[in-house]
Amino acid sequence: MGNVWSRLTVFWPLLLTFAGYSLLAWWMPLPLNVHFLTALRQLTPSLEAGGLYGLLVTGLFALYGWLYWLVRRGDWHPRPWTLLLTAILVSLPTLFVYPYNANDLFRYALRGRITAVYQDNPYLTPPASYPSEPLLAQAGEWAQATTPYGPVWELIAAGIATVAPNDTLILLILLKLVALLAFWLSGLLIWYAASVNKLGKSVLWLFNPGLILIFGVDGHNDSVMLLWLLAGWAVWVWLGERWPSVAATAAFALMFLAPLTKAIGLLPLAFFWLYFVRQQDDTHGRVRVILSTAVLSLLLTLLTFAPFGSPLLLAERLVAEASAGAGFSIVALIFLAGSAAGYGITPTFVALLSRGGLALLVLTALWLAWRSWFYGRHPLRSGADITAVYLTQAFNFRLWYAAWPFPFVLLDETPGWVTRWRLHTAVWFLYLSQLSPLIVGHLWLYLFDRNHLTSHALVVAVMFGLSPLLAYFSSSVAIRGVNVEN
């Protein structure tokens, strides 16, 4: 009877979660909106509609918390493959939701078609070069820009475009499916890589609405980048004690595919590399790992870039993107505040702000590297820290950046309350980041009279200030059986 009751108890949050994502697929369907670019505010064109969307997201996160509570209470204890299948079924409706918080999915499709259909180079040729391309209207402000992604991703996108060269809807759904597959497989790797609370950590990953909206609805390729990093770490966990040199080389080779998918993967990868070298038994072992990883990284770079040309093409594109535009970030808020105060904000001042943020990132990376090498700081913690610092200094903050630190925070098993607080902060940040479009969209238009400074100040305060504050209270509440460290 108890087993039946447990199944009924977990049935309802799973059913309601599936219903929530199905509601999104009905409300904002991909087939009906594939021929024009739109955003959340256009699909919820009133303050009331935006509020309903906010309630839906909040409800999904509440159900997420309910599922985790059931796991920690012992009412739900599925095997890993059962858990994975359940997660797949629950999040499957997001394949058919329009990517309302980002139009990157359309550009993945466009550049895949540039390679596969037009037999051209996405590192040299922007989408605007093909005026008759059916998806060109979906390129948005990036129609004149070449790809900012690594060759591994461009090869994946080209392969998918080869499968569906004439059906743009199928192409978009397949690209979303790749993002979700990487997300689901990462959940399985988290199970096998975690030492404690395997089930709980897998649930926190696989059922997180923020991640499902980023990877399932928006179809972001960041899930592929994170998959390589998690796969490499899992290899180290499984083999590191028995064959440290072989495990380090194999793990690094897998992880190096992350920056070859998306360049930001270099940030956490550096600390894993230091860790792998440091974990060798002697100097000869360290030299072997240094040489083998250097050769492998060079070979992988040459092989994956071979169809496209020099890696310098990507480097030039990334520098251009990093120095232009601004999202709702801390640096952008400083810029807006200076403008509102009457200071002459020049391109030189913008460049100084951007360089100041970059200097902060470099100094943090050097400090973390020093701590990692001389004091053995764990790479999971350093990986979370460097990506979190990137979020705070980025001139172009985007919603999907919130996913970057999460797997490292999740797998970090450093004892203490701080570890629990960091995990709570990451969860709150994912939740509040999904509500941020309501602030810079709906509140900006309907309540703030299109005042960018007010909306930016509020969204920065909510995301970067309220997240750690709420985490302080939630991680301090002593709820029996819901301690993430156990």
DRENDO-1510 file (C-alpha; in Angstrom, 1 decimal, always signed):
<recs>
REC; n; res; u; v; w
REC; 1; MET; +0.0; +0.0; +0.0 .
REC; 2; GLY; +2.9; +2.3; +0.9 .
REC; 3; ASN; +4.5; +1.8; -2.5 .
REC; 4; VAL; +1.2; +2.6; -4.3 .
REC; 5; TRP; +0.8; +5.8; -2.2 .
REC; 6; SER; +4.4; +6.9; -3.1 .
REC; 7; ARG; +3.7; +6.4; -6.8 .
REC; 8; LEU; +0.4; +8.4; -6.5 .
REC; 9; THR; +2.3; +11.2; -4.6 .
REC; 10; VAL; +4.9; +11.7; -7.3 .
REC; 11; PHE; +2.4; +11.3; -10.1 .
REC; 12; TRP; +0.7; +14.6; -9.5 .
REC; 13; PRO; +3.8; +16.9; -9.7 .
REC; 14; LEU; +5.0; +15.1; -12.8 .
REC; 15; LEU; +1.6; +15.3; -14.5 .
REC; 16; LEU; +1.2; +19.0; -13.6 .
REC; 17; THR; +4.8; +19.7; -14.8 .
REC; 18; PHE; +4.0; +18.0; -18.2 .
REC; 19; ALA; +0.7; +20.0; -18.3 .
REC; 20; GLY; +2.7; +23.2; -17.7 .
REC; 21; TYR; +5.0; +22.7; -20.7 .
REC; 22; SER; +2.1; +21.5; -22.8 .
REC; 23; LEU; +0.3; +24.7; -22.0 .
REC; 24; LEU; +3.3; +26.6; -23.3 .
REC; 25; ALA; +3.2; +24.6; -26.5 .
REC; 26; TRP; -0.4; +25.5; -26.9 .
REC; 27; TRP; +0.1; +29.1; -25.9 .
REC; 28; MET; +3.2; +29.8; -28.0 .
REC; 29; PRO; +3.4; +27.1; -30.7 .
REC; 30; LEU; +6.4; +26.8; -32.9 .
REC; 31; PRO; +4.5; +25.9; -36.1 .
REC; 32; LEU; +2.3; +29.0; -36.0 .
REC; 33; ASN; +5.2; +31.4; -35.4 .
REC; 34; VAL; +8.0; +30.0; -37.4 .
REC; 35; HIS; +7.8; +32.6; -40.2 .
REC; 36; PHE; +8.4; +35.7; -38.1 .
REC; 37; LEU; +10.5; +36.8; -35.2 .
REC; 38; THR; +8.8; +37.6; -32.0 .
REC; 39; ALA; +9.5; +37.7; -28.3 .
REC; 40; LEU; +7.7; +37.0; -25.0 .
REC; 41; ARG; +6.1; +40.5; -24.8 .
REC; 42; GLN; +4.6; +40.1; -28.3 .
REC; 43; LEU; +3.2; +36.7; -27.4 .
REC; 44; THR; +1.9; +38.0; -24.1 .
REC; 45; PRO; +0.9; +41.5; -25.2 .
REC; 46; SER; -0.4; +42.9; -21.9 .
REC; 47; LEU; +0.7; +43.3; -18.3 .
REC; 48; GLU; -2.0; +40.7; -17.3 .
REC; 49; ALA; -0.8; +38.2; -19.8 .
REC; 50; GLY; +2.8; +38.7; -18.7 .
REC; 51; GLY; +1.7; +38.1; -15.1 .
REC; 52; LEU; +0.0; +34.8; -16.1 .
REC; 53; TYR; +3.3; +33.7; -17.8 .
REC; 54; GLY; +5.2; +34.6; -14.6 .
REC; 55; LEU; +2.7; +32.6; -12.6 .
REC; 56; LEU; +3.2; +29.6; -14.9 .
REC; 57; VAL; +7.0; +29.8; -14.5 .
REC; 58; THR; +6.6; +30.1; -10.8 .
REC; 59; GLY; +4.3; +27.1; -10.7 .
REC; 60; LEU; +6.8; +25.0; -12.6 .
REC; 61; PHE; +9.5; +25.9; -10.1 .
REC; 62; ALA; +7.2; +25.1; -7.3 .
REC; 63; LEU; +6.5; +21.7; -8.8 .
REC; 64; TYR; +10.3; +21.3; -9.2 .
REC; 65; GLY; +10.7; +21.9; -5.5 .
REC; 66; TRP; +8.0; +19.5; -4.7 .
REC; 67; LEU; +9.7; +16.7; -6.7 .
REC; 68; TYR; +13.0; +17.3; -5.0 .
REC; 69; TRP; +11.2; +17.3; -1.6 .
REC; 70; LEU; +9.6; +13.9; -2.4 .
REC; 71; VAL; +13.1; +12.5; -3.3 .
REC; 72; ARG; +14.7; +13.7; -0.2 .
REC; 73; ARG; +11.8; +12.3; +1.9 .
REC; 74; GLY; +12.2; +8.9; +0.2 .
REC; 75; ASP; +8.8; +8.9; -1.5 .
REC; 76; TRP; +10.4; +8.7; -4.9 .
REC; 77; HIS; +13.5; +6.6; -5.6 .
REC; 78; PRO; +13.6; +5.7; -9.3 .
REC; 79; ARG; +16.6; +4.0; -11.0 .
REC; 80; PRO; +18.7; +6.2; -13.2 .
REC; 81; TRP; +17.2; +5.1; -16.5 .
REC; 82; THR; +13.7; +5.4; -15.1 .
REC; 83; LEU; +14.4; +8.9; -13.9 .
REC; 84; LEU; +15.9; +9.8; -17.3 .
REC; 85; LEU; +12.8; +8.4; -19.2 .
REC; 86; THR; +10.5; +10.4; -16.9 .
REC; 87; ALA; +12.4; +13.6; -17.5 .
REC; 88; ILE; +12.3; +13.1; -21.2 .
REC; 89; LEU; +8.5; +12.6; -21.2 .
REC; 90; VAL; +7.9; +15.6; -19.0 .
REC; 91; SER; +10.0; +18.0; -21.0 .
REC; 92; LEU; +9.2; +16.7; -24.5 .
REC; 93; PRO; +6.4; +19.3; -25.2 .
REC; 94; THR; +9.0; +22.0; -25.2 .
REC; 95; LEU; +10.1; +20.8; -28.6 .
REC; 96; PHE; +7.0; +22.4; -30.0 .
REC; 97; VAL; +7.2; +25.8; -28.2 .
REC; 98; TYR; +8.4; +28.9; -30.0 .
REC; 99; PRO; +11.8; +30.1; -28.7 .
REC; 100; TYR; +10.3; +33.3; -27.3 .
REC; 101; ASN; +13.3; +34.4; -25.2 .
REC; 102; ALA; +16.0; +34.0; -28.0 .
REC; 103; ASN; +16.2; +33.8; -31.7 .
REC; 104; ASP; +19.6; +31.9; -31.7 .
REC; 105; LEU; +17.8; +28.7; -32.8 .
REC; 106; PHE; +17.0; +30.3; -36.2 .
REC; 107; ARG; +20.6; +31.3; -36.7 .
REC; 108; TYR; +21.8; +27.8; -35.9 .
REC; 109; ALA; +19.5; +26.6; -38.7 .
REC; 110; LEU; +20.6; +29.3; -41.0 .
REC; 111; ARG; +24.3; +28.6; -40.5 .
REC; 112; GLY; +23.7; +24.9; -40.8 .
REC; 113; ARG; +22.1; +25.5; -44.1 .
REC; 114; ILE; +25.0; +27.8; -45.2 .
REC; 115; THR; +27.3; +24.8; -44.7 .
REC; 116; ALA; +25.1; +21.9; -45.9 .
REC; 117; VAL; +22.8; +23.4; -48.5 .
REC; 118; TYR; +24.9; +26.3; -49.9 .
REC; 119; GLN; +28.2; +24.6; -49.5 .
REC; 120; ASP; +29.7; +27.8; -48.0 .
REC; 121; ASN; +31.7; +28.8; -44.9 .
REC; 122; PRO; +29.7; +30.2; -42.0 .
REC; 123; TYR; +33.0; +31.8; -40.6 .
REC; 124; LEU; +33.3; +33.8; -43.8 .
REC; 125; THR; +29.7; +34.2; -45.1 .
REC; 126; PRO; +26.9; +35.9; -43.1 .
REC; 127; PRO; +23.3; +34.9; -43.7 .
REC; 128; ALA; +22.6; +38.2; -45.5 .
REC; 129; SER; +24.7; +36.8; -48.4 .
REC; 130; TYR; +21.7; +34.6; -49.4 .
REC; 131; PRO; +18.7; +37.0; -49.9 .
REC; 132; SER; +16.4; +34.2; -51.1 .
REC; 133; GLU; +17.1; +32.1; -48.0 .
REC; 134; PRO; +13.6; +31.3; -46.4 .
REC; 135; LEU; +15.0; +31.7; -42.9 .
REC; 136; LEU; +16.8; +35.0; -43.5 .
REC; 137; ALA; +14.1; +37.0; -41.8 .
REC; 138; GLN; +14.9; +35.1; -38.6 .
REC; 139; ALA; +18.5; +36.2; -38.5 .
REC; 140; GLY; +17.4; +39.4; -36.8 .
REC; 141; GLU; +20.1; +41.9; -36.0 .
REC; 142; TRP; +22.8; +39.2; -36.8 .
REC; 143; ALA; +22.0; +38.9; -40.5 .
REC; 144; GLN; +25.4; +40.5; -41.4 .
REC; 145; ALA; +27.4; +38.6; -38.8 .
REC; 146; THR; +29.4; +35.4; -39.2 .
REC; 147; THR; +29.1; +32.5; -36.7 .
REC; 148; PRO; +30.4; +33.0; -33.1 .
REC; 149; TYR; +30.3; +29.2; -32.4 .
REC; 150; GLY; +33.0; +26.6; -32.6 .
REC; 151; PRO; +33.4; +24.1; -35.4 .
REC; 152; VAL; +32.0; +21.2; -33.5 .
REC; 153; TRP; +28.7; +23.0; -33.3 .
REC; 154; GLU; +28.8; +24.1; -36.9 .
REC; 155; LEU; +29.4; +20.5; -38.0 .
REC; 156; ILE; +26.4; +19.3; -35.8 .
REC; 157; ALA; +24.2; +22.0; -37.3 .
REC; 158; ALA; +25.3; +21.2; -40.8 .
REC; 159; GLY; +24.6; +17.5; -40.2 .
REC; 160; ILE; +21.1; +18.3; -39.1 .
REC; 161; ALA; +20.5; +20.6; -42.0 .
REC; 162; THR; +21.6; +17.8; -44.3 .
REC; 163; VAL; +18.9; +15.6; -42.8 .
REC; 164; ALA; +16.2; +18.2; -43.3 .
REC; 165; PRO; +17.4; +20.5; -46.1 .
REC; 166; ASN; +13.9; +21.5; -47.3 .
REC; 167; ASP; +11.8; +21.6; -44.2 .
REC; 168; THR; +12.7; +24.4; -41.9 .
REC; 169; LEU; +10.2; +23.4; -39.2 .
REC; 170; ILE; +11.7; +19.9; -38.9 .
REC; 171; LEU; +15.2; +21.5; -38.9 .
REC; 172; LEU; +14.3; +23.7; -36.0 .
REC; 173; ILE; +12.7; +20.8; -34.0 .
REC; 174; LEU; +15.8; +18.6; -34.7 .
REC; 175; LEU; +18.1; +21.3; -33.4 .
REC; 176; LYS; +16.0; +21.6; -30.3 .
REC; 177; LEU; +16.1; +17.9; -29.9 .
REC; 178; VAL; +19.9; +17.9; -30.0 .
REC; 179; ALA; +20.0; +20.5; -27.2 .
REC; 180; LEU; +17.5; +18.4; -25.1 .
REC; 181; LEU; +19.5; +15.2; -25.8 .
REC; 182; ALA; +22.6; +16.8; -24.4 .
REC; 183; PHE; +20.7; +18.1; -21.4 .
REC; 184; TRP; +19.2; +14.7; -20.7 .
REC; 185; LEU; +22.5; +12.9; -21.1 .
REC; 186; SER; +24.1; +15.4; -18.7 .
REC; 187; GLY; +21.5; +14.5; -16.1 .
REC; 188; LEU; +22.6; +10.9; -16.4 .
REC; 189; LEU; +26.3; +11.8; -16.1 .
REC; 190; ILE; +25.5; +13.8; -13.0 .
REC; 191; TRP; +24.1; +10.7; -11.4 .
REC; 192; TYR; +27.2; +8.7; -12.1 .
REC; 193; ALA; +29.7; +11.5; -11.3 .
REC; 194; ALA; +28.2; +12.5; -8.0 .
REC; 195; SER; +29.5; +10.8; -4.8 .
REC; 196; VAL; +26.6; +11.7; -2.6 .
REC; 197; ASN; +22.9; +12.4; -3.1 .
REC; 198; LYS; +23.0; +11.1; -6.7 .
REC; 199; LEU; +19.3; +11.0; -7.2 .
REC; 200; GLY; +18.7; +14.4; -5.7 .
REC; 201; LYS; +21.3; +16.1; -7.8 .
REC; 202; SER; +20.0; +14.4; -11.0 .
REC; 203; VAL; +16.5; +15.6; -10.2 .
REC; 204; LEU; +17.8; +19.1; -9.5 .
REC; 205; TRP; +19.3; +19.1; -13.0 .
REC; 206; LEU; +16.7; +17.1; -15.1 .
REC; 207; PHE; +13.6; +18.8; -13.8 .
REC; 208; ASN; +14.9; +22.4; -13.4 .
REC; 209; PRO; +12.4; +24.6; -15.3 .
REC; 210; GLY; +15.1; +27.2; -16.0 .
REC; 211; LEU; +17.3; +24.7; -17.8 .
REC; 212; ILE; +14.3; +23.1; -19.6 .
REC; 213; LEU; +13.2; +26.5; -20.9 .
REC; 214; ILE; +16.7; +27.4; -22.0 .
REC; 215; PHE; +17.5; +24.1; -23.7 .
REC; 216; GLY; +14.0; +22.8; -24.6 .
REC; 217; VAL; +12.1; +26.0; -25.5 .
REC; 218; ASP; +15.0; +28.2; -26.8 .
REC; 219; GLY; +17.1; +25.2; -28.0 .
REC; 220; HIS; +20.4; +26.7; -26.8 .
REC; 221; ASN; +23.6; +24.8; -27.8 .
REC; 222; ASP; +25.1; +25.5; -24.3 .
REC; 223; SER; +23.8; +22.1; -23.3 .
REC; 224; VAL; +26.2; +20.5; -25.8 .
REC; 225; MET; +29.1; +22.5; -24.4 .
REC; 226; LEU; +28.2; +21.5; -20.8 .
REC; 227; LEU; +27.8; +17.9; -21.9 .
REC; 228; TRP; +31.4; +17.6; -23.0 .
REC; 229; LEU; +32.6; +19.1; -19.7 .
REC; 230; LEU; +30.5; +16.7; -17.7 .
REC; 231; ALA; +31.5; +13.7; -19.8 .
REC; 232; GLY; +35.1; +14.5; -19.2 .
REC; 233; TRP; +34.6; +14.9; -15.5 .
REC; 234; ALA; +32.7; +11.6; -15.3 .
REC; 235; VAL; +35.6; +9.8; -17.1 .
REC; 236; TRP; +38.0; +11.2; -14.5 .
REC; 237; VAL; +35.7; +10.1; -11.6 .
REC; 238; TRP; +35.5; +6.6; -13.0 .
REC; 239; LEU; +39.1; +6.1; -14.0 .
REC; 240; GLY; +41.2; +8.7; -12.2 .
REC; 241; GLU; +42.3; +6.7; -9.2 .
REC; 242; ARG; +43.3; +3.6; -11.2 .
REC; 243; TRP; +44.9; +5.2; -14.3 .
REC; 244; PRO; +45.5; +8.9; -13.5 .
REC; 245; SER; +47.5; +9.7; -16.7 .
REC; 246; VAL; +45.2; +7.9; -19.1 .
REC; 247; ALA; +42.1; +9.2; -17.3 .
REC; 248; ALA; +43.4; +12.8; -17.4 .
REC; 249; THR; +44.2; +12.7; -21.1 .
REC; 250; ALA; +40.9; +11.1; -22.0 .
REC; 251; ALA; +38.9; +13.4; -19.8 .
REC; 252; PHE; +40.7; +16.5; -21.2 .
REC; 253; ALA; +40.1; +15.4; -24.8 .
REC; 254; LEU; +36.4; +15.2; -24.1 .
REC; 255; MET; +36.4; +18.5; -22.3 .
REC; 256; PHE; +38.3; +20.2; -25.0 .
REC; 257; LEU; +35.3; +19.7; -27.3 .
REC; 258; ALA; +33.4; +22.2; -25.1 .
REC; 259; PRO; +35.3; +25.3; -26.3 .
REC; 260; LEU; +35.3; +23.8; -29.8 .
REC; 261; THR; +31.5; +23.9; -29.4 .
REC; 262; LYS; +31.3; +27.3; -27.7 .
REC; 263; ALA; +34.3; +29.3; -26.8 .
REC; 264; ILE; +33.2; +30.1; -23.2 .
REC; 265; GLY; +33.9; +26.5; -22.4 .
REC; 266; LEU; +37.6; +27.5; -22.1 .
REC; 267; LEU; +36.9; +29.3; -18.8 .
REC; 268; PRO; +36.1; +26.2; -16.6 .
REC; 269; LEU; +38.3; +23.9; -18.7 .
REC; 270; ALA; +41.5; +25.7; -17.6 .
REC; 271; PHE; +40.9; +24.7; -14.0 .
REC; 272; PHE; +40.1; +21.1; -14.8 .
REC; 273; TRP; +43.4; +20.9; -16.7 .
REC; 274; LEU; +45.4; +22.3; -13.8 .
REC; 275; TYR; +43.6; +19.7; -11.5 .
REC; 276; PHE; +44.4; +16.8; -13.8 .
REC; 277; VAL; +48.1; +17.8; -14.0 .
REC; 278; ARG; +48.3; +18.3; -10.3 .
REC; 279; GLN; +46.7; +14.9; -9.5 .
REC; 280; GLN; +49.5; +13.0; -11.2 .
REC; 281; ASP; +51.8; +10.9; -9.0 .
REC; 282; ASP; +55.1; +12.4; -10.0 .
REC; 283; THR; +56.9; +14.9; -12.3 .
REC; 284; HIS; +57.1; +12.4; -15.2 .
REC; 285; GLY; +53.3; +11.8; -14.9 .
REC; 286; ARG; +52.7; +15.6; -15.0 .
REC; 287; VAL; +54.9; +16.1; -18.0 .
REC; 288; ARG; +53.1; +13.2; -19.8 .
REC; 289; VAL; +49.7; +14.8; -19.2 .
REC; 290; ILE; +50.9; +18.3; -20.2 .
REC; 291; LEU; +52.4; +17.0; -23.5 .
REC; 292; SER; +49.5; +14.6; -24.3 .
REC; 293; THR; +46.8; +17.3; -23.7 .
REC; 294; ALA; +48.8; +19.8; -25.7 .
REC; 295; VAL; +49.0; +17.5; -28.7 .
REC; 296; LEU; +45.4; +16.4; -28.4 .
REC; 297; SER; +44.1; +20.0; -28.2 .
REC; 298; LEU; +46.1; +20.9; -31.3 .
REC; 299; LEU; +44.9; +17.9; -33.2 .
REC; 300; LEU; +41.3; +18.4; -32.2 .
REC; 301; THR; +41.5; +22.1; -33.2 .
REC; 302; LEU; +43.0; +21.3; -36.6 .
REC; 303; LEU; +40.6; +18.5; -37.3 .
REC; 304; THR; +37.4; +20.3; -36.4 .
REC; 305; PHE; +38.4; +23.5; -38.1 .
REC; 306; ALA; +39.7; +21.7; -41.3 .
REC; 307; PRO; +36.3; +22.1; -43.2 .
REC; 308; PHE; +36.2; +25.9; -42.3 .
REC; 309; GLY; +39.7; +27.3; -42.2 .
REC; 310; SER; +41.7; +29.2; -39.6 .
REC; 311; PRO; +40.5; +29.4; -35.9 .
REC; 312; LEU; +41.5; +33.1; -36.1 .
REC; 313; LEU; +38.3; +33.7; -38.0 .
REC; 314; LEU; +36.3; +32.7; -34.9 .
REC; 315; ALA; +38.6; +34.7; -32.6 .
REC; 316; GLU; +38.0; +37.9; -34.6 .
REC; 317; ARG; +34.2; +37.3; -34.6 .
REC; 318; LEU; +34.1; +36.9; -30.8 .
REC; 319; VAL; +36.2; +40.0; -30.2 .
REC; 320; ALA; +33.7; +42.0; -32.3 .
REC; 321; GLU; +30.7; +40.6; -30.5 .
REC; 322; ALA; +32.2; +41.2; -27.0 .
REC; 323; SER; +32.8; +44.9; -27.7 .
REC; 324; ALA; +29.4; +45.8; -29.1 .
REC; 325; GLY; +25.9; +46.2; -27.6 .
REC; 326; ALA; +24.7; +45.6; -24.1 .
REC; 327; GLY; +22.1; +43.6; -22.3 .
REC; 328; PHE; +20.7; +44.0; -18.8 .
REC; 329; SER; +23.9; +43.6; -17.0 .
REC; 330; ILE; +25.8; +45.3; -14.1 .
REC; 331; VAL; +28.1; +47.0; -16.6 .
REC; 332; ALA; +25.2; +48.1; -18.8 .
REC; 333; LEU; +23.5; +49.6; -15.7 .
REC; 334; ILE; +26.6; +51.7; -14.9 .
REC; 335; PHE; +26.5; +52.9; -18.5 .
REC; 336; LEU; +22.8; +53.9; -18.2 .
REC; 337; ALA; +23.3; +55.5; -14.8 .
REC; 338; GLY; +26.1; +57.7; -16.2 .
REC; 339; SER; +24.0; +58.7; -19.2 .
REC; 340; ALA; +21.0; +59.6; -16.9 .
REC; 341; ALA; +23.3; +61.7; -14.7 .
REC; 342; GLY; +24.3; +63.8; -17.7 .
REC; 343; TYR; +27.8; +62.6; -18.2 .
REC; 344; GLY; +29.1; +62.4; -21.7 .
REC; 345; ILE; +29.1; +58.7; -22.4 .
REC; 346; THR; +31.5; +58.2; -25.3 .
REC; 347; PRO; +32.7; +55.0; -27.1 .
REC; 348; THR; +35.9; +55.4; -25.2 .
REC; 349; PHE; +34.0; +55.2; -21.9 .
REC; 350; VAL; +32.1; +52.1; -23.1 .
REC; 351; ALA; +35.4; +50.5; -24.1 .
REC; 352; LEU; +36.9; +51.3; -20.7 .
REC; 353; LEU; +33.9; +49.7; -19.0 .
REC; 354; SER; +34.2; +46.6; -21.1 .
REC; 355; ARG; +38.0; +46.4; -20.5 .
REC; 356; GLY; +37.5; +46.9; -16.8 .
REC; 357; GLY; +35.1; +43.9; -16.7 .
REC; 358; LEU; +37.6; +41.9; -18.6 .
REC; 359; ALA; +40.4; +42.8; -16.2 .
REC; 360; LEU; +38.2; +41.7; -13.3 .
REC; 361; LEU; +37.7; +38.3; -15.1 .
REC; 362; VAL; +41.4; +37.9; -15.8 .
REC; 363; LEU; +42.4; +38.8; -12.2 .
REC; 364; THR; +39.9; +36.3; -10.8 .
REC; 365; ALA; +41.1; +33.6; -13.2 .
REC; 366; LEU; +44.7; +34.2; -12.1 .
REC; 367; TRP; +43.7; +34.1; -8.4 .
REC; 368; LEU; +41.7; +30.9; -8.9 .
REC; 369; ALA; +44.5; +29.3; -10.9 .
REC; 370; TRP; +47.0; +30.1; -8.0 .
REC; 371; ARG; +44.6; +28.6; -5.5 .
REC; 372; SER; +44.0; +25.6; -7.6 .
REC; 373; TRP; +47.7; +24.8; -8.2 .
REC; 374; PHE; +49.2; +25.6; -4.8 .
REC; 375; TYR; +46.2; +24.8; -2.5 .
REC; 376; GLY; +44.4; +22.2; -4.4 .
REC; 377; ARG; +41.2; +24.1; -4.9 .
REC; 378; HIS; +38.6; +21.8; -6.5 .
REC; 379; PRO; +38.0; +22.5; -10.2 .
REC; 380; LEU; +34.2; +22.2; -9.8 .
REC; 381; ARG; +34.2; +25.1; -7.4 .
REC; 382; SER; +36.6; +27.1; -9.6 .
REC; 383; GLY; +34.6; +26.3; -12.7 .
REC; 384; ALA; +31.5; +27.6; -11.0 .
REC; 385; ASP; +33.3; +30.8; -9.7 .
REC; 386; ILE; +34.8; +31.8; -13.0 .
REC; 387; THR; +31.5; +31.4; -14.9 .
REC; 388; ALA; +29.7; +33.3; -12.2 .
REC; 389; VAL; +32.2; +36.1; -12.4 .
REC; 390; TYR; +31.7; +36.2; -16.1 .
REC; 391; LEU; +28.0; +36.8; -15.6 .
REC; 392; THR; +28.7; +39.8; -13.3 .
REC; 393; GLN; +31.1; +41.5; -15.7 .
REC; 394; ALA; +29.5; +40.7; -19.0 .
REC; 395; PHE; +28.5; +43.7; -21.1 .
REC; 396; ASN; +26.1; +41.4; -23.0 .
REC; 397; PHE; +24.3; +39.3; -20.4 .
REC; 398; ARG; +21.9; +36.7; -21.8 .
REC; 399; LEU; +19.4; +34.4; -20.1 .
REC; 400; TRP; +21.2; +31.2; -21.0 .
REC; 401; TYR; +24.3; +32.3; -19.2 .
REC; 402; ALA; +22.6; +31.4; -16.0 .
REC; 403; ALA; +22.9; +27.7; -16.9 .
REC; 404; TRP; +26.8; +27.8; -17.0 .
REC; 405; PRO; +27.7; +27.6; -13.3 .
REC; 406; PHE; +24.9; +25.2; -12.4 .
REC; 407; PRO; +26.4; +21.8; -13.1 .
REC; 408; PHE; +29.6; +22.7; -11.3 .
REC; 409; VAL; +27.7; +24.0; -8.3 .
REC; 410; LEU; +25.6; +20.9; -8.3 .
REC; 411; LEU; +28.5; +18.5; -8.3 .
REC; 412; ASP; +30.6; +20.5; -5.8 .
REC; 413; GLU; +30.7; +18.4; -2.6 .
REC; 414; THR; +32.9; +20.7; -0.5 .
REC; 415; PRO; +31.6; +20.3; +3.1 .
REC; 416; GLY; +29.9; +23.3; +4.7 .
REC; 417; TRP; +27.0; +25.6; +4.6 .
REC; 418; VAL; +28.6; +27.7; +1.9 .
REC; 419; THR; +28.2; +24.9; -0.6 .
REC; 420; ARG; +24.5; +24.6; +0.2 .
REC; 421; TRP; +24.1; +28.4; -0.1 .
REC; 422; ARG; +25.9; +28.4; -3.5 .
REC; 423; LEU; +23.5; +25.7; -4.8 .
REC; 424; HIS; +20.5; +27.6; -3.6 .
REC; 425; THR; +21.8; +30.8; -5.2 .
REC; 426; ALA; +22.2; +29.0; -8.5 .
REC; 427; VAL; +18.6; +27.7; -8.4 .
REC; 428; TRP; +17.2; +31.1; -7.4 .
REC; 429; PHE; +19.2; +32.8; -10.1 .
REC; 430; LEU; +17.8; +30.4; -12.8 .
REC; 431; TYR; +14.3; +31.1; -11.6 .
REC; 432; LEU; +14.7; +34.9; -11.4 .
REC; 433; SER; +16.5; +35.0; -14.8 .
REC; 434; GLN; +13.4; +33.4; -16.4 .
REC; 435; LEU; +11.3; +36.2; -14.9 .
REC; 436; SER; +13.7; +39.0; -16.0 .
REC; 437; PRO; +12.1; +39.4; -19.5 .
REC; 438; LEU; +8.9; +40.5; -17.7 .
REC; 439; ILE; +10.9; +43.3; -16.0 .
REC; 440; VAL; +12.7; +44.6; -19.1 .
REC; 441; GLY; +9.7; +43.9; -21.3 .
REC; 442; HIS; +6.3; +44.2; -19.7 .
REC; 443; LEU; +7.2; +46.5; -16.7 .
REC; 444; TRP; +9.5; +48.6; -18.9 .
REC; 445; LEU; +6.6; +49.2; -21.3 .
REC; 446; TYR; +3.5; +49.3; -19.1 .
REC; 447; LEU; +4.7; +50.6; -15.7 .
REC; 448; PHE; +8.1; +52.3; -16.3 .
REC; 449; ASP; +7.2; +54.4; -19.3 .
REC; 450; ARG; +10.0; +52.8; -21.4 .
REC; 451; ASN; +12.6; +54.0; -18.9 .
REC; 452; HIS; +15.7; +51.7; -19.5 .
REC; 453; LEU; +17.5; +52.8; -16.4 .
REC; 454; THR; +14.6; +51.9; -14.1 .
REC; 455; SER; +14.1; +48.5; -15.7 .
REC; 456; HIS; +17.8; +47.7; -15.7 .
REC; 457; ALA; +18.3; +48.8; -12.1 .
REC; 458; LEU; +15.4; +46.5; -11.0 .
REC; 459; VAL; +16.4; +43.5; -13.0 .
REC; 460; VAL; +20.0; +43.7; -11.8 .
REC; 461; ALA; +18.9; +44.1; -8.2 .
REC; 462; VAL; +16.5; +41.2; -8.5 .
REC; 463; MET; +18.9; +38.8; -10.3 .
REC; 464; PHE; +22.3; +39.7; -8.7 .
REC; 465; GLY; +21.0; +40.9; -5.4 .
REC; 466; LEU; +17.9; +39.0; -4.5 .
REC; 467; SER; +19.2; +35.6; -5.7 .
REC; 468; PRO; +21.9; +35.3; -3.0 .
REC; 469; LEU; +19.7; +36.9; -0.4 .
REC; 470; LEU; +16.8; +34.5; -1.0 .
REC; 471; ALA; +19.4; +31.7; -1.0 .
REC; 472; TYR; +20.7; +32.8; +2.4 .
REC; 473; PHE; +17.2; +32.3; +3.9 .
REC; 474; SER; +16.3; +29.2; +2.0 .
REC; 475; SER; +19.6; +27.4; +2.8 .
REC; 476; SER; +19.3; +28.4; +6.4 .
REC; 477; VAL; +15.9; +26.9; +6.9 .
REC; 478; ALA; +16.3; +23.6; +8.7 .
REC; 479; ILE; +13.9; +21.2; +6.9 .
REC; 480; ARG; +14.4; +17.7; +8.1 .
REC; 481; GLY; +15.4; +15.4; +5.2 .
REC; 482; VAL; +16.0; +18.2; +2.7 .
REC; 483; ASN; +19.7; +18.8; +3.2 .
REC; 484; VAL; +21.4; +19.0; -0.2 .
REC; 485; GLU; +24.8; +17.9; +1.2 .
REC; 486; ASN; +23.6; +14.4; +2.3 .
</recs>
